[in-house]
Structure formats: C-alpha cells, structure tokens
Amino acid sequence: MAKNASGTHRSWQTAISRRKYGFDDFGDDPAFGHWYTSGYRSGRIKIDPYEAVKPLIRHLEIYDRLRQKIERQGGIIEELEALIVVLTQKICLEGYFGKTSVALTDPTAVRSALYDIDDTLRLQARELRSGMTGYYICRIVDIYYADFNSLIVEDLYCSPGYPMPDKRFVRLMRGGRETSFLRLSPYRSQIEKRIEAQQDPEHPWEAEPDQLQYDLGRYVLNPAWHEDQYPGMHAADHFELRKFPQAIELLYMELSGELCELRGQLDPKENDILQSTVSHPFLFGFLKMLEELNGTELNELPKEGLIHYINLQKAFSEFLGIEIPWGRHKTKMSLNTLLLSNFSRLDLVGKALKKSETALEAKRQLEATAQKIMRMATQKG
C-alpha cells in the first residue's frame, strides 16, 4: 500500500479525514490530509499504524498459542500461571501522544491506546466456548446515509475460534453499546491484487482499497445484506445452497435500496474489480440494469421485487416442508422441524440431507427457482 510524504498510509488518511469532516464523496475530500498537517496530532505524524500495533499482535499470538494448548490438552499449574503472566504483562504501544503501557486484563485501556495510534482501529474481546477470551482487532471506515454506519475494511488480528455466526457482520462497541458493522475485510486482499493488475504505467489509476471497499459497502452490499437474513443464510451454508442466498441478497437490494441513488455510482473499472471480487453477477447486473431504466420503470421495481420475494419465500417453505429420515430409528421428520430444533448443529442436518433423494430433488427445485427469479429481476421490462 502506497505511503505519502508524511509516511502515513494514504488510505488511512482518507478514512480519518472522512470521519473528521464528514464528506461523503470518498475520493473528493477537499480537506484531505489537513488533520495531519495542522491538527492536534501534527507533532507526531510519522507513526505507521501497521507498525505501531505489532507489539500487541505479537502478544496476542503468544496468548492464543498458550490458550489453544490448554483448551486441547488441559493445562498444568505452570501453564496456567504462564497464561496469567501473559494476560497481566504490560505491552508498550506508541501513539500520537507518546508511549503507554497496557495489559489484556484491561480491554478499555487497550482500546484507548489503539485509538491514540489511529481512531479507525477497534478491539473487541469475546468469551469463547471454552470460557476463555478471544480478541479481534480491525480497522473501520465510516459511511453515512446508510443502514450500517461503518465498514470493517481490514482485519489486523483475529483469535482462532473467535465467534462470528454471520461472517458478513461483526458487532463492535461504539458509544457505550454494541453496533453492527459490515465486514468487508475478507475482500481486501483480492481488491488490492486487482488494483495492482489494473495499473497502466502510462495512465496510472490512483485507486485505494479503502475507496473501493467504501463503494462496495455503500452502493452494493449495504442494501443487499441484512442481519435478519441470518437464519436463511445459515441454513443455505449447511445445506449447500448457492443460488438461494444470492437471490435473497438481490431481492433485498431491490426492495430496500435507494434505487435512484444506486444507479451509476460505480465507474467501469470499479465495477470490473468489485464484480470479480464478490462473485455475484446478478447483483452487479441489477445495478447495470438500473442505469437503463426511466423513472416509471424504476418505480415499478419494488412491486416486482415483492412478487419475486413472495415466490422465493413460497419455494423455500416447500423445501422446508419435505420429510427426511432422522435419528437412530430413521424417523421421518420435516426439514422445518429439524432446522428449528438443531439450529446450532445444522452440519448434522446437512449430512442427513445428502442421503435423501427427496431432499436432493427438493434442493434442485429450490435452486432452479432462485436462478429463475434472479434472471427475471435483472431483465428490463
């Protein structure tokens, strides 16, 4: 990632300038860099946030190796004492106001130290199934005028086993309460590679991963992703449904997105990179179709989307109504009953589905219906 003359990563500066001044055009912030040249942090502008968080990340790696060993094998007194030492040992972090020492036993102090390094950094601590603690460090970029006010654009550290039931969302502390963030960090490495591949020495393209992730979050995934989709998405993941979850996301965009605002927001290069990264052709096909519609046709889309949604819901209900053999005695039970009573262990239900010809045929029908609905939703007229 490129650095500017001050030694700070440009995409970090852009993200922070947006938070400071509230400009919504990510790449057109007229106050870009002002905070770093004349603001209250101008005395220590050469801190590299990636380098500054390394002591904490190294310490977390030591903690997690020891934690996992104790979880797998059990721990003797010496190992438990070593774990306590790691948790209470002071970690020196250097931010814009100098050095500070923090310990993992005080997450609030660690968050404050990270904020001093860069105010886009976030730390979240969660209790794992073993009763021990897992840690997650990420970097965010704010978006405005959207259902979800921030995006997670980069994972800096994630403890093995850190709970993320729906990997599209992560809940982080903000303003004294937990808030849901859209998690776009899994796409970052692919976006960086594709930006590099698109570069032309004669016509350099000054695109930043943060900028593309911002556009992806605001104009594509914010209207398509919702937390109330989780039961269907969770079931689709374990039942190996591919078209069905894509249809859900497409119809949510059609029904809840600001369609006038969405059309024409991505330039051709952005569209190519994001489409190849997200691998959801119907979603981007829908955005392309919006550019060709007049006002009357645009107003009709939500009505059509509601019909498509009802048809998809009906197809899913029929799929859940099938009966498959379950348990030691191979008792016939409806898939809906198995879904509700085994939601935390759907992997077992998924294995049972693979052994049932009735279920496999019902799955093929559901996938075919989802495919048909997506085609209809992305065809003009």
C-alpha positions as CSV (number, residue, x, y, z in Angstrom):
1,M,0.0,0.0,0.0
2,A,1.4,3.4,-1.0
3,K,2.6,6.0,1.5
4,N,2.6,9.7,1.2
5,A,5.3,12.1,2.1
6,S,4.4,12.2,5.8
7,G,5.0,8.4,6.0
8,T,1.3,7.7,6.7
9,H,-0.7,5.3,4.5
10,R,-2.9,7.4,2.2
11,S,-6.0,5.2,2.6
12,W,-5.7,5.6,6.4
13,Q,-5.6,9.3,6.0
14,T,-8.6,9.3,3.7
15,A,-10.6,7.3,6.1
16,I,-9.7,9.5,9.0
17,S,-10.4,12.7,7.1
18,R,-13.8,11.4,6.3
19,R,-14.5,10.8,9.9
20,K,-13.3,14.2,10.9
21,Y,-15.0,16.3,8.2
22,G,-17.9,14.1,7.2
23,F,-17.5,14.3,3.4
24,D,-19.5,11.6,1.7
25,D,-17.6,11.5,-1.7
26,F,-14.8,9.3,-0.5
27,G,-12.2,10.4,-3.1
28,D,-13.1,14.1,-3.2
29,D,-12.4,15.2,0.3
30,P,-11.2,18.8,0.0
31,A,-9.7,18.7,3.5
32,F,-7.7,15.6,2.7
33,G,-4.6,15.5,4.8
34,H,-5.4,18.7,6.7
35,W,-5.7,17.0,10.0
36,Y,-2.2,15.6,9.7
37,T,-0.5,18.8,8.7
38,S,-2.1,21.3,11.1
39,G,-4.2,19.3,13.6
40,Y,-3.6,18.3,17.2
41,R,-1.6,15.2,16.1
42,S,0.7,17.2,13.8
43,G,3.7,16.8,16.1
44,R,3.9,13.1,15.6
45,I,2.7,12.5,12.1
46,K,5.2,9.8,11.1
47,I,3.6,6.9,13.0
48,D,2.9,3.9,10.9
49,P,-0.2,2.4,12.3
50,Y,0.7,-1.1,11.0
51,E,4.0,-1.0,12.8
52,A,2.5,0.6,15.9
53,V,0.1,-2.3,16.6
54,K,2.6,-5.1,16.0
55,P,3.6,-5.4,19.7
56,L,0.0,-6.0,20.6
57,I,-0.5,-8.5,17.8
58,R,2.7,-10.4,18.8
59,H,1.4,-10.6,22.4
60,L,-2.0,-11.9,21.3
61,E,-0.3,-14.6,19.2
62,I,1.6,-15.8,22.3
63,Y,-1.6,-15.7,24.3
64,D,-3.6,-17.7,21.7
65,R,-1.0,-20.3,21.3
66,L,-0.9,-21.0,25.0
67,R,-4.7,-20.7,25.2
68,Q,-5.3,-23.3,22.4
69,K,-2.8,-25.7,24.0
70,I,-4.6,-25.6,27.3
71,E,-8.0,-26.0,25.6
72,R,-6.9,-29.0,23.6
73,Q,-4.7,-30.8,26.2
74,G,-5.6,-29.3,29.5
75,G,-3.1,-27.3,31.5
76,I,-0.8,-28.0,34.4
77,I,-0.3,-25.3,37.1
78,E,2.8,-23.9,35.4
79,E,0.9,-23.4,32.1
80,L,-2.0,-21.7,33.9
81,E,0.5,-19.4,35.7
82,A,2.2,-18.6,32.3
83,L,-1.2,-17.7,30.9
84,I,-1.9,-15.3,33.8
85,V,1.5,-13.7,33.2
86,V,0.7,-13.2,29.5
87,L,-2.7,-11.6,30.4
88,T,-1.2,-9.3,33.0
89,Q,2.1,-8.4,31.3
90,K,2.4,-4.8,30.2
91,I,2.5,-4.1,26.4
92,C,4.2,-0.9,25.3
93,L,2.3,0.9,22.5
94,E,3.3,4.2,20.9
95,G,0.6,6.6,19.7
96,Y,0.5,10.2,18.8
97,F,0.7,11.3,22.5
98,G,3.7,9.1,23.3
99,K,4.1,5.7,24.8
100,T,1.6,3.9,27.0
101,S,1.7,0.5,28.8
102,V,-1.5,-1.6,28.7
103,A,-2.4,-5.2,29.6
104,L,-5.0,-7.6,28.2
105,T,-6.8,-7.7,31.5
106,D,-7.9,-4.1,30.8
107,P,-9.5,-4.0,27.4
108,T,-10.7,-0.4,27.9
109,A,-7.1,0.8,28.2
110,V,-6.1,-1.2,25.2
111,R,-8.9,0.4,23.1
112,S,-7.8,3.8,24.3
113,A,-4.2,3.1,23.3
114,L,-5.3,1.9,19.8
115,Y,-7.4,5.0,19.4
116,D,-4.3,7.0,20.2
117,I,-2.5,5.2,17.4
118,D,-5.3,5.7,14.9
119,D,-9.0,6.4,15.6
120,T,-10.1,3.9,12.9
121,L,-8.7,1.0,15.0
122,R,-11.1,-1.2,17.0
123,L,-10.7,-4.0,19.6
124,Q,-13.4,-6.4,20.6
125,A,-13.0,-9.2,23.2
126,R,-15.4,-12.1,23.3
127,E,-15.9,-15.2,25.5
128,L,-15.2,-18.4,23.6
129,R,-16.9,-21.7,24.1
130,S,-14.1,-22.8,26.4
131,G,-14.8,-19.8,28.7
132,M,-11.5,-18.1,27.7
133,T,-11.3,-14.9,25.8
134,G,-10.8,-14.3,22.1
135,Y,-9.7,-11.0,20.6
136,Y,-10.4,-9.2,17.3
137,I,-8.6,-6.1,16.0
138,C,-9.8,-4.4,12.9
139,R,-9.9,-1.1,11.1
140,I,-13.1,0.7,10.1
141,V,-14.2,3.3,7.7
142,D,-17.4,5.2,8.3
143,I,-20.2,5.5,5.8
144,Y,-23.2,7.9,6.0
145,Y,-26.8,7.8,5.0
146,A,-26.9,4.0,5.3
147,D,-28.4,1.4,7.5
148,F,-25.0,0.3,8.8
149,N,-22.8,3.3,9.7
150,S,-19.4,1.7,9.4
151,L,-17.5,-0.8,7.4
152,I,-14.7,-3.1,8.6
153,V,-12.2,-2.8,5.8
154,E,-9.3,-4.7,7.3
155,D,-8.7,-7.5,9.9
156,L,-5.4,-6.9,11.7
157,Y,-5.8,-9.8,14.1
158,C,-8.5,-12.4,14.9
159,S,-8.1,-15.1,17.6
160,P,-8.7,-18.7,16.4
161,G,-12.2,-19.6,17.2
162,Y,-13.4,-16.0,17.6
163,P,-17.2,-16.2,17.3
164,M,-18.7,-14.8,14.1
165,P,-22.0,-16.5,13.5
166,D,-22.6,-14.5,10.3
167,K,-19.2,-13.5,8.9
168,R,-20.8,-10.6,7.0
169,F,-21.4,-8.7,10.2
170,V,-19.4,-8.1,13.4
171,R,-20.6,-6.3,16.5
172,L,-18.2,-3.8,18.0
173,M,-18.5,-1.3,20.9
174,R,-19.4,2.2,19.8
175,G,-20.7,4.9,22.1
176,G,-21.0,2.5,25.0
177,R,-23.1,0.0,23.2
178,E,-22.6,-2.8,20.6
179,T,-23.3,-1.8,17.0
180,S,-23.3,-4.0,13.9
181,F,-20.6,-3.3,11.2
182,L,-20.5,-4.6,7.7
183,R,-17.4,-6.8,7.4
184,L,-15.7,-6.3,4.0
185,S,-12.2,-7.2,5.2
186,P,-12.3,-10.7,3.5
187,Y,-12.4,-8.9,0.1
188,R,-9.4,-6.7,0.8
189,S,-6.6,-8.8,-0.4
190,Q,-8.4,-9.6,-3.7
191,I,-9.2,-5.9,-4.2
192,E,-5.5,-5.0,-3.7
193,K,-4.3,-7.6,-6.2
194,R,-6.9,-6.5,-8.8
195,I,-6.0,-2.8,-8.4
196,E,-2.4,-3.7,-9.0
197,A,-3.3,-5.8,-12.0
198,Q,-5.3,-2.9,-13.5
199,Q,-2.4,-0.4,-13.3
200,D,-1.2,1.1,-16.6
201,P,2.2,2.9,-16.3
202,E,1.1,5.5,-18.9
203,H,-2.3,6.1,-17.3
204,P,-1.9,5.4,-13.5
205,W,-5.1,4.8,-11.6
206,E,-4.9,6.2,-8.1
207,A,-7.4,3.9,-6.5
208,E,-7.1,2.8,-2.9
209,P,-8.5,-0.4,-1.4
210,D,-10.4,1.7,1.2
211,Q,-12.1,3.7,-1.5
212,L,-13.3,0.6,-3.4
213,Q,-14.4,-1.1,-0.2
214,Y,-16.3,2.0,0.7
215,D,-18.1,2.0,-2.7
216,L,-18.7,-1.8,-2.4
217,G,-20.2,-1.3,1.1
218,R,-22.3,1.7,0.5
219,Y,-23.6,1.1,-3.0
220,V,-23.7,-2.7,-3.3
221,L,-23.7,-4.7,0.0
222,N,-25.3,-2.2,2.4
223,P,-28.7,-2.6,0.6
224,A,-28.2,-6.3,0.0
225,W,-27.0,-7.5,3.4
226,H,-29.3,-7.5,6.5
227,E,-28.9,-9.3,9.8
228,D,-32.4,-10.8,9.6
229,Q,-31.2,-12.9,6.7
230,Y,-29.0,-14.9,9.0
231,P,-31.4,-18.0,9.6
232,G,-31.8,-18.5,5.8
233,M,-28.1,-17.9,5.1
234,H,-27.0,-20.2,7.9
235,A,-29.3,-22.9,6.6
236,A,-28.1,-22.4,3.0
237,D,-24.5,-22.7,4.0
238,H,-25.0,-26.1,5.7
239,F,-27.5,-27.4,3.0
240,E,-25.1,-26.4,0.2
241,L,-27.5,-24.0,-1.4
242,R,-25.7,-21.5,-3.7
243,K,-28.4,-19.7,-5.7
244,F,-30.9,-19.2,-2.9
245,P,-28.7,-16.9,-0.7
246,Q,-27.8,-14.9,-3.8
247,A,-31.4,-14.4,-4.6
248,I,-32.1,-13.2,-1.1
249,E,-29.4,-10.6,-1.4
250,L,-30.6,-9.4,-4.8
251,L,-34.2,-9.1,-3.7
252,Y,-33.2,-7.2,-0.5
253,M,-31.4,-4.7,-2.7
254,E,-34.4,-4.4,-5.0
255,L,-36.8,-3.9,-2.1
256,S,-34.8,-1.8,0.4
257,G,-32.2,0.0,-1.7
258,E,-32.5,3.6,-2.8
259,L,-32.7,2.7,-6.4
260,C,-32.2,6.3,-7.8
261,E,-29.1,6.7,-5.8
262,L,-27.6,3.3,-6.6
263,R,-27.5,3.6,-10.4
264,G,-24.4,4.9,-12.0
265,Q,-22.3,5.0,-8.8
266,L,-19.6,2.6,-9.9
267,D,-17.3,3.5,-12.8
268,P,-16.4,0.7,-15.2
269,K,-13.0,-0.1,-13.6
270,E,-14.5,-0.2,-10.1
271,N,-17.4,-2.4,-11.4
272,D,-15.0,-4.9,-13.0
273,I,-12.8,-5.2,-9.9
274,L,-15.7,-5.5,-7.4
275,Q,-17.7,-7.9,-9.6
276,S,-14.8,-10.3,-9.9
277,T,-14.1,-10.0,-6.2
278,V,-17.6,-10.6,-4.8
279,S,-18.7,-13.1,-7.5
280,H,-22.4,-12.2,-7.5
281,P,-23.1,-11.4,-11.2
282,F,-26.8,-10.9,-10.7
283,L,-26.2,-8.2,-8.1
284,F,-24.0,-6.2,-10.4
285,G,-26.3,-7.0,-13.4
286,F,-29.1,-5.4,-11.4
287,L,-27.0,-2.2,-10.8
288,K,-26.2,-2.1,-14.6
289,M,-29.9,-2.5,-15.4
290,L,-30.8,0.5,-13.2
291,E,-28.9,2.8,-15.5
292,E,-31.1,1.9,-18.4
293,L,-34.5,2.5,-16.7
294,N,-36.6,5.6,-16.8
295,G,-38.4,6.9,-13.7
296,T,-41.7,5.0,-14.3
297,E,-39.8,1.7,-14.7
298,L,-37.7,2.4,-11.7
299,N,-40.8,3.0,-9.5
300,E,-42.2,-0.4,-10.6
301,L,-39.2,-2.4,-9.5
302,P,-40.2,-2.7,-5.8
303,K,-43.6,-4.0,-6.7
304,E,-42.0,-6.6,-9.0
305,G,-39.4,-7.4,-6.3
306,L,-42.2,-8.0,-3.8
307,I,-43.7,-10.6,-6.1
308,H,-40.4,-12.3,-6.6
309,Y,-39.8,-12.3,-2.8
310,I,-43.1,-14.0,-2.2
311,N,-42.4,-16.6,-4.8
312,L,-38.9,-17.3,-3.3
313,Q,-40.4,-17.5,0.2
314,K,-43.0,-20.0,-1.1
315,A,-40.3,-22.1,-2.7
316,F,-38.3,-22.1,0.5
317,S,-41.3,-23.1,2.6
318,E,-42.0,-26.0,0.2
319,F,-38.3,-27.1,0.6
320,L,-38.6,-27.0,4.4
321,G,-41.8,-29.0,4.3
322,I,-40.1,-32.2,2.9
323,E,-39.5,-35.1,5.3
324,I,-36.3,-36.9,5.7
325,P,-35.2,-39.9,7.9
326,W,-33.6,-38.7,11.2
327,G,-32.0,-40.3,14.2
328,R,-31.2,-43.8,15.1
329,H,-34.6,-45.1,14.1
330,K,-34.8,-43.1,10.9
331,T,-38.0,-41.4,11.9
332,K,-39.5,-39.2,9.2
333,M,-39.3,-35.6,10.3
334,S,-40.0,-32.3,8.4
335,L,-36.9,-30.3,7.5
336,N,-38.5,-27.3,9.1
337,T,-38.7,-29.1,12.5
338,L,-35.1,-30.2,12.2
339,L,-34.0,-26.7,11.3
340,L,-35.6,-25.1,14.3
341,S,-34.6,-27.8,16.8
342,N,-31.0,-28.3,15.6
343,F,-30.0,-24.7,14.6
344,S,-26.7,-24.9,16.4
345,R,-25.7,-28.2,14.7
346,L,-27.0,-27.8,11.2
347,D,-24.0,-29.7,9.9
348,L,-25.7,-32.9,11.1
349,V,-28.9,-32.0,9.3
350,G,-26.9,-31.2,6.2
351,K,-25.3,-34.7,6.2
352,A,-28.8,-36.2,6.5
353,L,-29.9,-34.2,3.5
354,K,-27.2,-35.6,1.3
355,K,-28.5,-39.1,2.0
356,S,-32.1,-38.4,1.0
357,E,-33.1,-38.4,-2.7
358,T,-36.3,-36.5,-1.8
359,A,-34.2,-33.7,-0.2
360,L,-31.7,-33.6,-3.1
361,E,-34.6,-33.2,-5.6
362,A,-36.2,-30.5,-3.5
363,K,-32.9,-28.7,-3.3
364,R,-32.5,-28.8,-7.0
365,Q,-36.0,-27.3,-7.4
366,L,-35.3,-24.5,-4.9
367,E,-32.0,-23.6,-6.6
368,A,-33.8,-23.6,-10.0
369,T,-36.5,-21.3,-8.7
370,A,-33.9,-18.9,-7.2
371,Q,-32.0,-18.8,-10.5
372,K,-35.2,-18.1,-12.4
373,I,-36.1,-15.3,-10.0
374,M,-32.7,-13.6,-10.3
375,R,-32.9,-13.7,-14.1
376,M,-36.4,-12.1,-14.1
377,A,-35.2,-9.5,-11.6
378,T,-32.3,-8.4,-13.8
379,Q,-34.2,-8.3,-17.1
380,K,-35.5,-4.9,-18.3
381,G,-39.3,-5.0,-18.9
